[in-house]
Amino acid sequence: SEIIGIMKRKVAQIGPSTLMVSLPNKWVKKNNVSKGDELDVSLGEKEINFSLGERKEKEKKITLDISGFNKHILGRYLETLYITNYNKITLMYSKPEIYDGKNNKNINILSLIKKKMITRFIGMEIVSQTKNRTELRCFLTDKEENINIIEKRIFFLFKEVMEEYLKSIGKDFHLYAENAYDYHDNVCKFITYFLRVLDKSDKSQEEKAQLFTLYLIVDKMMDKYRHLVEKTARFGCTLRVKNILQEIFELVYEHFLHLHKGSLEHNLTNKRYELIKRMENINFGLNELKVINEVSPFLDCINDFVRATIIRELGKNKSESH
């Protein structure tokens, strides 16, 4: 490997026959070396080299007593533990049911966990189960799929769902609406997977923070998509509303593409303002407003796309200058 510095170190004696040389503090901090870590040592005729070699991370695991949890809290816990790369999750509970506040009823914990794993957590499996305990493990490997490929997959799935929604508007829309939760869950599954891989990626902390914020907002947009489908099924969708929705979706598509390129397109901001002004000048009916208001987060998210693109653009320019 490339030599980035040469220095002298004094040899100290710490026992009758043991000599010691300390590691340079700057190198230790840069490579996150701590007490107890193992280094590879290679010996030459008149030289000795230390290297990090392959370092296995400690398995992240947790035991949770979920006896007082409700469905929503359990779902958020599982999602957060998955995203932050916990590989072993043991759930303890005193009774096999958990309260579902949305539907005001108790539901089976195991059924909920199985549904969550199928719809939201790629690679997570139940490996052990007793009356009062369920153990989950994530079998994803350390070397996950390329994070940029996952990100592009999210965009293509998102675009596919929105285009299918627009094409399905009409007399048989109820047939499309029956599958809206499945479309939603499939996109969100890859968002959650992306956030897990992002957590362990070598991207800068600035880019990680911005992407984490952005994709949680995209996840929220998918929730609003479900609401949009529900409102469309209930109140219909006029041609002018459909055309506005298509413009909003296409604006989001463009921001996705420029984010992937790491290149900001300044005219996109003007497009957003022009679209908002045109919408303000249209005298929408009450039912039309009930439909179109569901996609307001699609316009609100544009600033988050811009910030993430700027961070990526700055990182790209920095690497090109070196």
C-alpha positions in Angstrom: 0.0 0.0 0.0 1.0 3.6 -0.5 3.4 5.1 2.2 1.9 8.4 3.5 4.4 9.2 6.2 7.8 8.2 7.7 8.7 8.8 11.4 10.9 7.6 14.1 9.6 5.7 17.2 11.6 4.9 20.4 11.7 1.3 21.6 10.6 0.8 25.2 11.2 -2.2 27.4 8.1 -3.4 29.4 9.5 -6.7 30.8 12.7 -8.8 31.1 12.5 -9.8 27.4 9.7 -7.7 25.9 10.3 -4.6 23.8 7.5 -2.3 22.7 6.9 0.4 20.0 3.8 2.6 20.2 1.5 3.1 17.2 1.3 6.7 15.8 -1.8 8.4 17.4 -2.9 9.9 14.1 -3.0 6.5 12.4 -4.8 4.9 15.4 -7.5 7.5 15.3 -7.9 7.4 11.5 -8.3 3.6 11.4 -10.4 3.4 14.6 -8.0 1.1 16.4 -8.6 0.4 20.0 -7.4 -1.8 22.9 -7.9 -5.5 22.2 -8.0 -5.2 18.4 -5.8 -7.5 16.4 -3.3 -6.3 13.7 -1.6 -8.3 11.0 2.2 -8.3 11.3 4.5 -9.1 8.4 8.2 -9.5 8.9 11.0 -8.6 6.5 14.8 -8.9 6.8 15.1 -5.3 8.2 11.5 -4.2 8.4 8.2 -4.9 10.1 4.7 -3.9 8.8 1.5 -3.6 10.7 -1.9 -3.7 8.9 -5.5 -3.9 9.8 -6.4 -6.9 7.8 -10.0 -8.2 7.8 -11.9 -6.9 10.9 -15.1 -8.6 11.9 -17.6 -6.4 13.6 -19.2 -7.5 16.8 -22.8 -8.8 16.3 -25.4 -6.3 17.3 -28.0 -7.9 19.4 -30.8 -6.9 21.9 -33.4 -8.5 24.1 -36.7 -6.5 24.4 -39.6 -7.1 26.7 -42.6 -6.0 24.5 -45.3 -6.8 27.0 -46.4 -3.2 27.3 -46.0 -2.4 23.6 -48.8 -1.7 21.1 -48.7 -2.6 17.4 -47.4 0.8 16.3 -44.6 0.9 18.8 -43.5 -2.6 18.1 -43.4 -1.9 14.4 -41.2 1.2 14.9 -38.8 -0.7 17.2 -38.4 -3.5 14.7 -37.9 -1.0 11.8 -35.3 1.0 13.8 -33.4 -2.1 14.9 -33.3 -3.4 11.3 -32.1 -0.1 9.9 -29.4 0.2 12.5 -28.0 -3.2 11.7 -29.1 -5.3 14.7 -28.7 -9.0 13.6 -30.2 -10.7 16.6 -33.5 -9.5 18.2 -35.1 -11.4 21.0 -38.7 -10.4 21.9 -40.1 -11.4 25.3 -43.8 -11.1 26.1 -46.2 -12.2 28.8 -49.2 -12.8 26.4 -49.4 -13.8 22.8 -51.5 -10.7 21.7 -50.7 -7.1 21.2 -53.1 -4.1 21.0 -53.8 -2.6 17.5 -54.9 1.0 18.2 -55.9 1.8 14.6 -58.5 -1.0 14.5 -59.2 -1.1 18.3 -58.5 -4.8 18.8 -55.9 -7.3 20.0 -53.9 -9.2 17.3 -51.6 -12.1 17.5 -47.9 -11.0 18.0 -46.4 -13.8 15.8 -48.8 -13.0 12.9 -47.8 -9.3 13.1 -44.1 -10.2 13.2 -44.4 -12.5 10.2 -46.3 -9.9 8.2 -43.7 -7.2 9.1 -40.8 -9.4 8.0 -42.4 -10.3 4.7 -43.4 -6.7 3.8 -40.6 -4.6 5.3 -37.4 -6.5 6.3 -35.3 -8.2 3.6 -33.3 -11.1 5.1 -35.0 -11.2 8.5 -36.2 -14.6 9.7 -37.7 -16.2 12.9 -35.1 -18.7 14.1 -36.6 -19.7 17.5 -40.0 -19.4 19.1 -41.6 -20.4 22.4 -44.8 -19.4 24.2 -43.3 -16.2 25.6 -40.3 -15.6 23.3 -39.5 -15.0 19.6 -35.9 -14.7 18.3 -35.3 -13.0 15.0 -32.1 -13.0 13.0 -31.0 -11.1 9.9 -29.1 -13.3 7.5 -27.8 -10.5 5.2 -24.1 -10.7 4.7 -21.5 -8.0 5.6 -20.9 -7.4 1.9 -24.4 -6.2 0.8 -25.6 -5.3 -2.6 -24.3 -2.1 -4.1 -26.1 0.7 -2.4 -26.4 2.8 -5.6 -28.2 -0.1 -7.3 -30.7 -0.3 -4.4 -31.3 3.4 -4.6 -32.0 3.2 -8.3 -34.3 0.3 -7.7 -36.4 2.4 -5.3 -36.7 5.1 -8.0 -37.9 2.6 -10.6 -40.4 1.0 -8.3 -41.7 4.4 -7.1 -42.1 5.5 -10.8 -43.8 2.3 -11.8 -46.3 2.6 -8.9 -47.2 6.2 -9.8 -47.5 5.5 -13.5 -49.7 2.5 -12.8 -51.9 4.6 -10.6 -52.4 7.2 -13.3 -53.2 4.5 -16.0 -55.7 2.8 -13.7 -57.9 5.9 -13.1 -61.3 5.1 -14.5 -64.4 3.0 -14.0 -62.4 -0.1 -12.8 -60.1 1.8 -10.4 -61.4 -0.2 -7.5 -59.5 -3.2 -8.9 -56.3 -1.3 -8.7 -57.1 0.1 -5.3 -57.3 -3.5 -3.9 -53.6 -3.9 -4.4 -52.4 -0.5 -3.2 -51.1 -1.8 0.1 -48.9 -4.4 -1.8 -47.5 -1.7 -4.1 -46.8 0.5 -1.0 -45.1 -2.3 0.9 -42.9 -3.3 -1.9 -41.4 0.2 -2.3 -41.1 0.6 1.5 -39.3 -2.7 1.8 -36.5 -1.5 -0.4 -36.4 1.9 1.4 -35.8 0.1 4.7 -33.2 -2.2 3.1 -31.5 0.9 1.6 -31.3 2.6 5.0 -29.8 -0.5 6.6 -27.1 -0.7 3.9 -26.6 3.1 4.1 -25.9 2.8 7.9 -22.9 0.5 7.2 -21.7 2.2 4.0 -18.5 4.2 3.6 -20.4 7.3 2.5 -19.6 10.5 4.4 -21.5 11.3 7.6 -23.0 14.4 5.8 -24.3 12.3 2.9 -25.6 9.6 5.2 -27.5 12.1 7.3 -29.1 13.8 4.3 -30.0 10.5 2.6 -31.5 9.1 5.7 -33.7 12.1 6.1 -34.7 12.1 2.4 -35.6 8.4 2.2 -37.7 8.6 5.4 -39.6 11.3 3.6 -40.0 9.1 0.5 -41.3 6.4 2.8 -43.9 9.0 4.1 -44.7 9.8 0.5 -45.6 6.2 0.0 -48.0 6.4 2.9 -49.6 9.5 1.2 -49.8 7.4 -2.0 -52.1 4.9 -0.1 -54.2 7.8 1.1 -54.3 9.2 -2.5 -55.6 5.8 -3.8 -58.3 5.7 -1.0 -59.4 9.3 -1.8 -59.5 8.6 -5.6 -61.6 5.4 -5.1 -64.0 7.4 -2.9 -64.2 10.8 -4.8 -62.9 10.0 -8.3 -60.2 11.9 -10.2 -61.1 14.6 -12.8 -58.9 15.0 -15.9 -57.4 18.3 -14.7 -56.5 16.7 -11.3 -55.0 13.8 -13.1 -52.9 16.1 -15.3 -51.6 18.0 -12.2 -50.8 14.8 -10.4 -48.8 13.6 -13.5 -46.8 16.9 -13.5 -46.1 16.5 -9.7 -44.9 12.9 -10.1 -42.7 13.8 -13.1 -41.1 16.6 -11.1 -40.2 14.1 -8.4 -38.8 11.7 -11.0 -36.5 14.4 -12.3 -35.2 15.1 -8.8 -34.5 11.4 -8.3 -32.5 11.3 -11.6 -30.4 14.3 -10.7 -29.8 12.9 -7.2 -28.4 9.7 -8.8 -26.2 11.8 -11.1 -25.0 14.0 -8.2 -25.7 17.0 -10.4 -28.1 19.8 -9.5 -30.5 21.2 -12.1 -31.4 24.8 -11.1 -34.4 25.0 -13.4 -36.2 22.3 -11.4 -36.8 24.7 -8.6 -38.5 27.1 -11.0 -40.7 24.3 -12.3 -41.9 23.7 -8.7 -42.9 27.3 -8.2 -44.6 27.6 -11.6 -46.6 24.4 -10.9 -47.7 25.7 -7.4 -48.8 29.1 -8.9 -50.9 27.4 -11.6 -52.5 25.1 -9.0 -53.3 28.2 -6.9 -55.1 29.8 -9.9 -57.3 26.8 -10.5 -60.7 26.8 -8.8 -60.7 23.1 -7.7 -64.0 21.6 -6.4 -64.1 20.2 -2.9 -63.7 16.6 -4.0 -60.9 17.5 -6.3 -59.1 19.2 -3.3 -59.6 16.1 -1.2 -57.6 14.1 -3.8 -54.9 16.6 -4.7 -54.1 17.6 -1.1 -52.8 14.1 -0.5 -49.8 14.7 -2.7 -48.7 18.0 -1.1 -45.7 16.2 0.6 -44.5 15.3 -3.0 -44.0 19.0 -3.6 -42.7 19.7 -0.1 -39.9 17.1 -0.4 -38.2 18.9 -3.2 -35.9 20.9 -0.9 -34.8 17.6 0.7 -33.9 16.3 -2.8 -32.0 19.5 -3.5 -30.0 19.3 -0.2 -29.1 15.6 -0.8 -28.0 16.4 -4.4 -25.8 19.3 -3.3 -24.1 17.1 -0.7 -23.5 14.4 -3.3 -22.3 17.0 -5.8 -19.8 18.4 -3.3 -18.5 15.0 -2.5 -18.1 14.1 -6.2 -16.2 17.4 -6.9 -14.0 16.8 -3.8 -13.0 13.3 -5.0 -12.4 14.5 -8.5 -10.0 17.2 -7.3 -7.8 14.7 -5.4 
